[in-house]
Amino acid sequence: MELSSRRPGPDVVRALAMVGVLMMNYHGYLILRGARQGGGTLYELFDPWVGPLSTRFAATFVVTAGVGVSLMTAKAIGHAERTTEMRWRLVRRGLVLYGAGLLFDFVWQGTILPYYGAMFVLAAGLFTLRSRWIALIGSGAALAGWLIRWWMYERSLDGSSTEWLTNPGPRSPRGLVFGVFVNGTHPLLPWLAFFCAGIIVGRMLATSWWRPAIAGIGFGLYAAGTLADAAAASDRMYVVLSDNPFDRGLAYTASALGTALIAFAAITWVADRFERSPVIDVLRRAGQMSLTIYLAHALAFNLFVDTLDIVQPGGIRTALACTTVFWVTATSAAFVYQQRYGRGPAERLYRRLTA
């Protein structure tokens, strides 16, 4: 089946970011099953919790999701009937993804899918706002995540409990809300900042200067986050200026957003420059089936590690081998499938449920 006229860049970004997501997930889940966490430079680089690459691939995915929202809604802005229709479509997509993500969490704990769903619901109200307001909302999400973490640290120094916020019950209404916004693996405070940045980038794609602009902003954000983390000189400052992903600090958000913007600019340049290349063709087709591949990577891990006990919880080399084998297999299969059938099975079902 022929490819649609959609831009190749975002799909290629998804396909390549998937490699990092697979690597971090496989390494992390093998550690949870007994594999060793430390042991050299590779272990430090790919540490799924505090390593320099931790969550950056997922952040790139979220930025690309925001770009996709801008491209999808561009023709609706300025037309009242189309705008209303698009709002409801985004809400439906978000709610289905959120609900499916909660169910999938029983299979793959910590999945990003519910957070994607919540972002799409919020996108129903965001996509008609001016870019300056979207930037303000994204900045507010980053600031709120940082302030909550700082407040929790200060409360712990005072001996006060924050259990009502951090441990409200996993399936209670309050637990679900706090899980999405504060406590989860990819909470909207601050992850909404990546999504809002993507929406703004998506609006810039029609200009001739967008790529150097976001690359420059990306370098600036990365440098600011890195310098802030290096400036920490006390226990309090290690929290306030931390670029640890799970500290939710401004330094982390700036650094991760910076690398995501740089990666998006660089990869889309290559994709546009070599659009007719067979390699780009394979990657863009695989990128269009990223949801199917994401679901499959979790099912494959559970099958070969937990059920059949074929893969033992080894170290970083085991994770690298699993990632390579699965990504090459899944990308090749996605290329063949997309050529013949178009949308992937998960994407087709998702569109059918939310049309």
N, C-alpha and C positions, 0 to 999 in steps of 0.2 A: 504494500500500500504506500502511495506517495506521502511524503511529509506535508503537513500543512504549511501555510505561509508564516507561521509564528517564528519569532526570532530564534536563532540557534543558541545564542549565548546563555540564557538562563537554564536551558535544558542541559547544556554541557556542564555548567556550574553544578547543577544537581548531581549529575553522574559522577563527577570527580569528588565532590564533597561527600558522596556516599562512601567512598573508600575510607575516608577518615572516620566517619560515623561507625562503619563496620569495625574498624580497627579498635576504636575506643570501647565500643560495646563488647566485642569479643574478649578483649584483654580484661576489662572490668568484670565481666561475668565469670570468666575463668578464675580470676582472683577470689571472687566470692565463693567459688567452689573449691578453693584450696590452693590455687597456683600462687607462686611467690610474687610479691609486688615490687621488690627492689633487687638490684644486682648489676648496676652499671648504667652507662649513658643511655642506651635504648630504653631501659626501664624508666629512667627519669623523663625522657622525651615523651614517651607514650603513657605516662601515668594518667589514668582516666579521671583522677580527682584533683590533683595539684600540679600536673605536668604542664609545660608551656603550650602544649597543643590541646589541652583539655577543653572540651565544649566549643572550640573555635569552629569546627566543621559544622556542628549543629547551629551555631550562630549564623554561619554563612547560608545555611538552609533557610533560616528564618528571614534573613534579609532578602533572599531570592523569592520567598513566599510573598513578601510585601511588594516586590517588583511585579510579581504575577497578578496581584490584586489591582495594581494600577493599570496594567495592560488590559485586564479583563473588564474594568469598569470605565475605561477612557471614553467610550462612545455613549455611555449613559449620562455622563455629567452634562447638565444643561437641558436635559429632557425629563420633565417631571415623571411621566409614565415609565420611562426606562429606568429612571433612578429608583423609583419605588420597587419595580420588579427586581432590580439588582440588589437592593437592600434585602429583600426577602430571600433571594437566592443565596446570598452570603450567610444569612442567619440559618437557613436550612443546612447549608454545607457545614457551618460551624457546629451546629447542634448534633448532626449525624456523626461528625468526626469526634466531637467530645464524647458522645455516648459510646461510640465504637472504641475510642481510646480507653475509656474506663473499663470496658470489658477486656480489651487486649492487655491491660495492665495485669490481669491475672495470669497471662501467658508470659509477658515480658515486663517485669516490674520496673517502673520508672520511665515508661515510654513517653515520648514527646507528644504523641497524638492528641491527648486532651487539651494541651496548651495551644497547639495549632487550632483546635476547634474553637477555643475561647477567643483567640485572636481574630478568627474569621467572623465571629459574632460581633466583636467590637469594630471590625472593618466596615460593617454595615453602616455604622455611624461616622466612620472616619473618612471614607473615600471622597466625600463631597466637600470636606473642609479645605481651606487654603493650606499650602505647604507649611507656612509659618506656624499655624496652629497644630498641625501634625507633629512638627519638630518640637513644639512646646510640650505636647502630651508625651512624646517619647522621652524628652529630657526629664519631665516630671516623674515618669515611671522609673527611670534610672535613679533619680534623686530619692524617691520614696523607698526603693529597695535598699539603698545605702543608709538612709536615716533609720529604717527599721532595724537593720543589722547593728548599727551603732547603739541605738537605744537598748537593744537586747543585751549588748555587751555591758553597757553601763548598769543595767538592772542586775546583771549577774554579779557585778562587783559589789553592789549594795546588798546582795543576798536575797534579792526578790525573784520570785518565780515568774516566768513567762509561759508556763505550760498551757494556759488558756489559749495562747496564740500558736505555739509550736506543736502542741499535741492535743488538739481538740477532739480527736476521734476520727478514724480514717474514713468512715462512710456516713458521718453525721452531716447535716446541711452546712453547719459551720466548718466542719473539717474539709468538705469539698470546696467551699469558697476560699478558705485560707490556703488550701492545698494549691489551688490554681494561681492565687495571687502572691503567696508568701513562701510556703513551705516546700513546694514540690521540687522536682528535679530541674524544671525550666519555668519558674514562676514568672508571671507577667510583670512583676516588680523585681527585676528590671528588664526582662526579656522583651517586653512590648517595645522597648527602645529600638531593638534590632528590626522589628516588624515595621515600625513607623519610618525608620531610615530607609527601608526597602521601598515603601510606598513613594517616598520622595524621590529616590533614585529612579523608580519606574517612570515618574513624570518627566525626568530629565533626559530620557533616552532619545527623545526627538531632537535634542540640540546637538550641535557639533562639538561642544566643549565638555560634555558630561564626564567623559572618561578621565581626562587629566584632573578635572575638578574633584571627583570622588577619590581618586588615587591620592591626591594631595591632602585631602581631608583625612583619608585613612591613615596616611603616614603621620600626620599631626596628632590624631587621636591615639595611635599606638605609642608614639613617643611620649605623649603626656601621661598615659597610663603607666608606662614602664618607668619613667622618671619619678612619678608619684610613689610607686611601690618601692623604688630604691631609696627614697628619702625617709622611709620609716625608721625611727631610731628608738622606739619604746614599745612596750606591749600594746598600749592604746593605739599608737600610730600604726602598728602592724595590722590592726583591725580596720582602722579608719582609712588607711592608704593601701590596703591589701588588693592585689590583683588575683587572688585566689577565687575561682569561679563560685565557690559555695559561700564566700563571704558577701557576695552581692554588692561589692563596693563600686564606687564611681571609677576607680582605676581599672578594675576588671572590665566594666562595661565599655569604657573608652578603648581599652586595649583590644578587646574581642571585636568590637565594632570596627575598629581600624583595620584589623587583619581581614575581616569579612569584606570590607569595601575594596581593599587592595586586591584580594583574591577575585572578587567579582569583576573589577576593571581589567585585570590581567587575563583571566580566562575568557571573558567575552571578546577581548581584542583578538586572541588567538582563534576563537571560534569564528568570528567574522572574517578574519584574514584568510583562514583556510577552510571556509565554509564547504567547499566542494571536496575536501579530503575525505577518503573512506573512514579514517579514524574519527573525524568530527561527526560523520554520519552515524557511526556506531554509538558514539557517546550521546548525541542528541536524542536518538531513539530510546536509549536506555534511560536518559533523564526524564523522558515522558512517561516512563513506567516506574518512577521512583517509589511510589506508594506500594506497588506490588513487590518490588525488590526489598523494601524495608520490612514489610510483613513477613516475607519469605526468609529473611536472614534470621529472624527470631525463631521461626518454626524449625529451620534447619539446625540451629544451635541446640534447641531443646531435643530434637530427634537424635542427633549424633553424639551429644554430650550427656544428656540426662537419660534418654530412653534406651538407646542402643549401646551406650557406654563405649563408643568407638574412639572418641577423642577424649584423652585424659587431660585434667587441668594442669597443663604445663606452663612454662614461662612465656616470655615475650615472643620467642620463635614459634611457639604453637599458635599464638594469636595471629602473628603475621602470616603463617601458613594458612590458617583457616580463612583469614580475610582475603588472601590472594586467590585461593581456590574458589571461594564462594563468589567473589566479585567478578572474576573472569567468567565463571560459569553463568552467573546471573545476567551479566552484561551481554554475553553472546546469545543467551536464550531470549533476552528482551529484544535484541536486534532482529532476530529471526521472527519472533512473535509479532513485533510491531510492524514489520514489513508486510506480514500476511493479514493481520487482523486489526491493526490500528491500536486503539486504546488497550491497555493492559486489563486483566480481569478485575483487579481491585479498583482501578480507575473507572472502568465501565460500570461496575456496581455502584460506586460512589456517585457518579453522574446520574444514574437511573434513580437513585433514592432522593436526590436533591434537585432534580430538574424542575 
